[in-house]
Amino acid sequence: MVGVPLVSGRTYFCIRGYMKSGTNWVCRLLNLHPDIHSSGEFHWWKYFETYNENNRVFQNLANQEKEDAIVRRGLEKMTLETLDYLAPAHAKFVGDRTPHTLHPIVIRNAPHISIVRDCRDIIVSRMFHYFNFPNISNYFRRYPARENIRKQFVKDPWFFHQSPDLLLADESFVRQTARQWKQYLVADRNTMKCHPKLPVKLVKYENLHEDLQGKAEALVSFLGADPSKLPQIPSHLMPGHREEKPNSFNRKGVVGDWMNYINPEVAGWIHDEAGDELIHQGYVESKAWITRVTPAQPEQVRANRAA
């Protein structure tokens, strides 16, 4: 890969990962560093994919290779100039945060941070996200029965603590999310295989919870910035939140919340779609994890809330 010359001598980087994996959290952590600024989500990949799709349709045009190179440079230049414009003048490391796969590579040769999170927690977090922000998708228009449940949630934000089984009662949603999560991770491995020189730092959401300061400093070092300049992580960015806010963007932020909402049937759906990837990522050892899942109990959810 031959990168486009930097617009202003800065180092550019990308933060990637499946939705609700912690990309926003990592972005905010890196922005604590005085030399780093990251923002998003711009979804530049849509521009690149649109052009790539046109290429597939009109692939026999004369001078296609030359045209591809010109357009590729133009799109990349647009991306860098926009990031430059949004970043403060003192920032030496400027990043784009977009929940997505590594491919298409928007900024060639740039360091990429890719975040991986247990898809079981992602499924819970994503569904709460839909209930809290119904306008981000047409989910409730496609499934009107779920709209009635959302109305109950609006009236009582703790509704799913009383009826945990209802949160993930939509089999199609659970299967689609698990399947897409797996596809993202497989796609990223293929991208790294095809582009072995692309600098990629894989980080697990769960490992951030275990040693946030150390992992954050490692990410800063990966970008090429001085880790000693990273301040102590403030309390509002520490793992989890002081109290759960079920109707907030930053709802809970913990590891293992899926155990409060996933029953044996839902566990089976997830394993059907992504069991091999759960094993590959080390989240489970075998299919036996399904047999250890117990039906979600309102009493247990309330106890966890109190704790």
C-alpha positions as CSV (number, residue, x, y, z in Angstrom):
1,M,0.0,0.0,0.0
2,V,1.2,3.5,-0.8
3,G,-0.3,6.1,1.5
4,V,-1.4,9.6,0.5
5,P,1.0,12.3,1.8
6,L,-0.2,13.7,5.1
7,V,-2.1,16.9,4.8
8,S,-0.3,18.7,7.7
9,G,2.4,16.4,8.9
10,R,0.2,14.8,11.5
11,T,-0.1,11.1,12.3
12,Y,-3.6,9.8,11.5
13,F,-5.2,6.7,13.0
14,C,-8.5,4.9,13.0
15,I,-10.6,3.3,15.8
16,R,-12.7,0.4,14.6
17,G,-14.9,-2.4,16.1
18,Y,-18.5,-3.7,15.9
19,M,-21.2,-1.4,17.3
20,K,-21.5,-1.2,21.1
21,S,-17.9,-2.6,21.5
22,G,-16.5,0.4,23.2
23,T,-15.2,2.5,20.3
24,N,-16.6,5.7,21.9
25,W,-15.1,4.9,25.2
26,V,-11.6,4.3,23.7
27,C,-12.0,7.5,21.7
28,R,-12.6,9.5,24.9
29,L,-9.7,7.8,26.7
30,L,-7.3,8.7,23.9
31,N,-8.6,12.2,23.9
32,L,-7.3,12.7,27.4
33,H,-3.8,12.8,26.0
34,P,-2.8,16.4,25.1
35,D,-1.4,15.4,21.7
36,I,-4.3,13.2,20.5
37,H,-7.7,14.1,19.1
38,S,-10.2,11.7,17.7
39,S,-13.8,12.2,16.6
40,G,-16.5,10.4,14.7
41,E,-18.5,8.7,13.5
42,F,-18.2,9.8,9.9
43,H,-18.5,6.4,8.2
44,W,-16.1,7.3,5.4
45,W,-16.2,3.7,4.3
46,K,-19.6,4.4,2.6
47,Y,-17.9,6.7,0.1
48,F,-15.2,4.2,-0.6
49,E,-17.7,1.3,-0.9
50,T,-19.9,3.3,-3.2
51,Y,-17.0,3.9,-5.6
52,N,-15.9,0.3,-5.3
53,E,-19.4,-0.8,-6.2
54,N,-19.4,1.5,-9.3
55,N,-16.1,-0.1,-10.3
56,R,-17.7,-3.5,-10.2
57,V,-20.5,-2.3,-12.5
58,F,-18.2,-0.4,-14.9
59,Q,-15.1,-2.5,-14.6
60,N,-14.3,-2.5,-18.3
61,L,-13.8,1.2,-18.7
62,A,-10.6,2.3,-20.3
63,N,-7.9,3.7,-18.0
64,Q,-9.7,2.2,-15.0
65,E,-6.6,1.6,-13.0
66,K,-5.5,5.2,-13.4
67,E,-8.9,6.5,-12.6
68,D,-9.1,4.3,-9.5
69,A,-5.8,5.7,-8.2
70,I,-7.0,9.3,-8.7
71,V,-10.4,8.8,-7.0
72,R,-8.8,6.9,-4.2
73,R,-6.4,9.7,-3.5
74,G,-9.2,12.2,-3.7
75,L,-11.4,10.4,-1.2
76,E,-8.5,9.9,1.2
77,K,-7.5,13.6,0.9
78,M,-11.1,14.6,1.7
79,T,-11.0,12.4,4.8
80,L,-7.7,13.8,6.1
81,E,-8.7,17.4,5.4
82,T,-11.9,17.0,7.3
83,L,-10.2,15.4,10.3
84,D,-7.6,18.2,10.2
85,Y,-10.3,20.8,10.2
86,L,-12.1,19.3,13.2
87,A,-8.9,18.7,15.3
88,P,-7.4,21.5,17.5
89,A,-4.2,23.0,16.2
90,H,-2.0,21.4,18.8
91,A,-3.1,17.8,18.1
92,K,-0.3,15.7,16.6
93,F,-2.3,12.5,16.3
94,V,-5.7,12.7,14.7
95,G,-8.1,9.9,14.5
96,D,-11.4,8.7,12.9
97,R,-13.7,6.7,15.2
98,T,-16.3,4.7,13.3
99,P,-17.8,1.4,14.4
100,H,-17.0,-0.8,11.4
101,T,-14.7,-3.4,10.0
102,L,-11.1,-2.5,9.0
103,H,-12.1,-2.9,5.4
104,P,-12.3,-0.7,3.4
105,I,-9.1,0.9,4.6
106,V,-9.9,4.5,4.6
107,I,-6.5,5.9,5.5
108,R,-3.7,3.7,4.1
109,N,-0.7,2.9,6.4
110,A,-2.5,4.5,9.3
111,P,-2.4,2.7,12.7
112,H,-5.8,1.0,13.4
113,I,-7.1,0.2,16.8
114,S,-9.7,-2.6,16.6
115,I,-11.9,-3.4,19.7
116,V,-13.4,-6.8,20.3
117,R,-16.2,-7.3,22.8
118,D,-18.2,-10.4,23.8
119,C,-21.2,-10.5,21.4
120,R,-23.5,-11.6,24.3
121,D,-22.9,-8.3,26.0
122,I,-23.1,-6.5,22.7
123,I,-26.6,-8.0,22.0
124,V,-27.9,-6.8,25.3
125,S,-26.3,-3.3,24.9
126,R,-27.5,-2.9,21.3
127,M,-31.1,-3.8,22.2
128,F,-31.2,-1.3,25.0
129,H,-29.7,1.2,22.6
130,Y,-32.6,0.6,20.2
131,F,-35.2,1.0,23.0
132,N,-33.5,4.2,24.1
133,F,-33.1,5.7,20.6
134,P,-35.8,4.3,18.4
135,N,-35.2,6.9,15.7
136,I,-31.8,5.5,14.8
137,S,-33.4,2.6,12.8
138,N,-36.7,1.3,11.5
139,Y,-36.6,-1.6,14.0
140,F,-39.9,-0.8,15.7
141,R,-41.7,0.0,12.5
142,R,-40.7,-3.5,11.2
143,Y,-41.7,-5.2,14.5
144,P,-44.7,-3.3,15.8
145,A,-45.2,-5.8,18.6
146,R,-41.9,-4.6,20.1
147,E,-43.2,-1.1,20.0
148,N,-45.8,-2.0,22.7
149,I,-42.9,-3.2,24.9
150,R,-41.0,0.0,24.2
151,K,-43.9,2.0,25.5
152,Q,-43.8,0.1,28.7
153,F,-40.1,0.7,28.9
154,V,-40.6,4.5,28.4
155,K,-43.1,4.5,31.3
156,D,-40.8,2.5,33.5
157,P,-37.0,2.5,32.6
158,W,-36.6,-0.5,35.0
159,F,-39.2,-2.5,33.1
160,F,-36.7,-5.1,31.9
161,H,-35.5,-5.7,35.5
162,Q,-39.0,-7.0,36.1
163,S,-39.3,-8.8,32.8
164,P,-35.8,-9.7,31.7
165,D,-36.9,-12.4,29.2
166,L,-38.7,-9.8,27.1
167,L,-35.5,-7.8,26.2
168,L,-34.2,-10.4,23.8
169,A,-37.4,-12.1,22.8
170,D,-36.8,-11.2,19.2
171,E,-35.0,-14.2,17.7
172,S,-34.3,-12.5,14.4
173,F,-32.5,-9.6,16.1
174,V,-30.4,-11.9,18.3
175,R,-29.4,-14.1,15.4
176,Q,-28.7,-11.2,13.1
177,T,-26.5,-9.5,15.6
178,A,-24.5,-12.6,16.5
179,R,-24.0,-13.5,12.9
180,Q,-22.9,-10.0,11.9
181,W,-20.5,-9.8,14.9
182,K,-18.8,-13.0,13.7
183,Q,-18.7,-11.7,10.1
184,Y,-17.0,-8.5,11.3
185,L,-14.3,-10.4,13.2
186,V,-13.7,-12.9,10.3
187,A,-13.5,-10.0,7.8
188,D,-10.9,-8.2,10.0
189,R,-8.7,-11.3,10.2
190,N,-8.9,-11.6,6.4
191,T,-8.0,-7.9,6.0
192,M,-5.0,-8.2,8.2
193,K,-4.0,-11.3,6.2
194,C,-4.3,-9.4,2.9
195,H,-2.5,-6.3,4.3
196,P,0.2,-7.7,6.7
197,K,2.0,-4.4,6.9
198,L,-1.1,-2.5,8.1
199,P,-0.4,-1.6,11.7
200,V,-3.4,-3.0,13.7
201,K,-3.7,-3.2,17.5
202,L,-6.4,-5.6,18.7
203,V,-7.8,-4.8,22.2
204,K,-10.5,-6.6,24.1
205,Y,-13.2,-4.6,25.9
206,E,-12.9,-7.0,28.8
207,N,-9.1,-6.4,29.1
208,L,-9.7,-2.7,29.4
209,H,-11.8,-3.4,32.4
210,E,-9.0,-5.3,34.0
211,D,-6.2,-2.7,33.6
212,L,-7.6,0.5,32.1
213,Q,-4.6,2.8,32.8
214,G,-2.1,0.2,31.5
215,K,-4.1,-0.6,28.4
216,A,-4.8,3.0,27.6
217,E,-1.1,3.8,27.8
218,A,-0.3,0.9,25.5
219,L,-2.7,2.3,22.9
220,V,-1.1,5.7,23.2
221,S,2.3,4.1,22.6
222,F,1.0,2.1,19.6
223,L,0.0,5.4,18.0
224,G,3.5,6.8,18.6
225,A,2.6,9.3,21.3
226,D,4.3,9.6,24.7
227,P,2.4,7.5,27.2
228,S,3.8,9.5,30.1
229,K,1.6,12.4,29.0
230,L,-1.6,10.4,29.5
231,P,-3.1,11.6,32.8
232,Q,-4.7,9.3,35.3
233,I,-8.1,8.1,34.0
234,P,-10.8,10.2,35.6
235,S,-13.6,8.5,37.5
236,H,-16.3,9.2,34.8
237,L,-14.3,7.1,32.3
238,M,-13.5,4.2,34.6
239,P,-15.1,0.9,33.7
240,G,-18.7,0.6,34.5
241,H,-20.8,3.4,35.9
242,R,-21.6,4.3,39.5
243,E,-25.2,3.4,38.9
244,E,-27.1,1.9,36.1
245,K,-29.1,4.3,33.9
246,P,-31.3,2.0,31.7
247,N,-32.6,5.0,29.7
248,S,-29.2,6.6,29.0
249,F,-26.6,6.2,26.2
250,N,-24.0,5.2,28.8
251,R,-26.3,2.7,30.4
252,K,-24.1,0.3,32.4
253,G,-20.7,-0.5,30.8
254,V,-20.0,-3.7,32.7
255,V,-18.7,-7.2,31.7
256,G,-21.1,-10.1,31.9
257,D,-24.4,-8.2,31.9
258,W,-25.7,-10.7,29.4
259,M,-26.2,-13.2,32.2
260,N,-29.1,-11.1,33.5
261,Y,-31.0,-11.3,30.2
262,I,-30.0,-14.4,28.2
263,N,-32.0,-17.5,28.9
264,P,-31.1,-21.0,27.5
265,E,-33.2,-20.5,24.4
266,V,-31.5,-17.2,23.5
267,A,-28.1,-18.8,24.3
268,G,-28.9,-21.5,21.7
269,W,-29.6,-18.9,19.0
270,I,-26.3,-17.1,19.7
271,H,-24.3,-20.3,19.6
272,D,-26.0,-21.4,16.4
273,E,-24.8,-18.2,14.7
274,A,-21.5,-17.3,16.4
275,G,-20.5,-20.2,18.7
276,D,-17.3,-21.0,16.8
277,E,-16.2,-17.4,17.0
278,L,-17.0,-17.2,20.7
279,I,-14.7,-20.2,21.1
280,H,-12.0,-18.7,18.8
281,Q,-12.1,-15.4,20.8
282,G,-11.8,-17.3,24.1
283,Y,-15.1,-16.2,25.5
284,V,-16.3,-19.8,25.9
285,E,-14.5,-23.1,25.8
286,S,-17.2,-25.2,24.1
287,K,-20.9,-25.4,23.5
288,A,-21.3,-26.5,27.1
289,W,-21.7,-22.8,28.1
290,I,-25.4,-23.1,27.0
291,T,-26.1,-25.8,29.5
292,R,-24.9,-23.5,32.3
293,V,-27.2,-20.6,31.4
294,T,-30.1,-20.3,33.7
295,P,-33.4,-18.6,33.0
296,A,-33.2,-14.8,33.6
297,Q,-34.8,-14.1,37.0
298,P,-36.3,-10.7,37.9
299,E,-35.1,-11.2,41.5
300,Q,-31.5,-11.7,40.4
301,V,-31.6,-8.6,38.1
302,R,-32.9,-6.5,41.0
303,A,-30.2,-7.9,43.2
304,N,-27.5,-7.0,40.7
305,R,-29.0,-3.5,40.4
306,A,-28.8,-3.0,44.1
307,A,-25.2,-4.2,44.2
